[in-house]
Amino acid sequence: MDTQMIVAEIDAEISRLLQVKALLTGTNAAENRRSGRNSMAGSSEKKRKLSAEARERIAAAQRARWAKSK
């Protein structure tokens, strides 16, 4: 057996073990590898945007808290 064949067999075994691990833990290991995220992180979550009015209300409330603490 040459080294390339041994490495190919090792890679195949690793792939099989990752599939078994994903089945046992209920996660998709291939998806986690592709996205580069932890299995706990929601990969489909999008960042929410605030309206200009909401940002202004938050800023005004923060200014009031700062003024109160001074």
C-alpha positions as CSV (number, residue, x, y, z in Angstrom):
1,M,0.0,0.0,0.0
2,D,1.4,3.4,-0.9
3,T,1.0,6.4,1.3
4,Q,-1.7,8.1,-0.9
5,M,-3.9,5.1,-0.6
6,I,-3.5,5.0,3.2
7,V,-4.3,8.8,3.4
8,A,-7.4,8.2,1.3
9,E,-8.6,5.4,3.6
10,I,-8.0,7.6,6.7
11,D,-10.0,10.4,5.1
12,A,-12.8,8.0,4.3
13,E,-12.9,6.7,7.9
14,I,-12.9,10.3,9.3
15,S,-15.8,11.1,7.0
16,R,-17.7,8.1,8.2
17,L,-17.0,8.9,11.9
18,L,-18.2,12.5,11.4
19,Q,-21.4,11.2,9.9
20,V,-22.0,8.9,12.9
21,K,-21.2,11.7,15.3
22,A,-23.7,13.9,13.6
23,L,-26.3,11.2,13.8
24,L,-25.7,10.6,17.5
25,T,-25.6,14.3,18.5
26,G,-28.4,15.5,16.2
27,T,-26.2,18.0,14.4
28,N,-25.0,18.4,10.9
29,A,-21.2,18.4,11.1
30,A,-20.8,19.1,7.4
31,E,-22.9,22.2,7.6
32,N,-21.0,23.4,10.7
33,R,-17.7,23.0,8.8
34,R,-18.9,24.9,5.8
35,S,-20.4,27.8,7.7
36,G,-17.5,27.9,10.2
37,R,-19.9,28.4,13.0
38,N,-20.5,26.5,16.2
39,S,-23.5,24.2,16.2
40,M,-25.1,26.4,18.9
41,A,-25.1,29.4,16.7
42,G,-28.1,30.0,14.5
43,S,-26.8,30.2,11.0
44,S,-30.1,31.5,9.5
45,E,-30.5,34.4,11.9
46,K,-30.4,37.8,10.3
47,K,-29.5,41.1,11.9
48,R,-32.6,43.1,12.8
49,K,-32.8,46.7,11.8
50,L,-34.2,49.5,13.9
51,S,-36.2,52.4,12.4
52,A,-34.9,55.9,12.7
53,E,-37.7,56.7,15.2
54,A,-36.8,53.7,17.4
55,R,-33.1,54.7,17.4
56,E,-34.1,58.3,18.4
57,R,-36.3,57.0,21.2
58,I,-33.5,54.8,22.5
59,A,-31.0,57.7,22.3
60,A,-33.4,60.0,24.1
61,A,-33.9,57.5,26.9
62,Q,-30.1,57.0,27.2
63,R,-29.6,60.8,27.3
64,A,-32.2,61.0,30.1
65,R,-30.4,58.3,32.1
66,W,-27.1,60.1,31.7
67,A,-28.7,63.4,32.8
68,K,-30.3,61.7,35.8
69,S,-26.9,60.2,36.9
70,K,-25.1,63.5,36.7
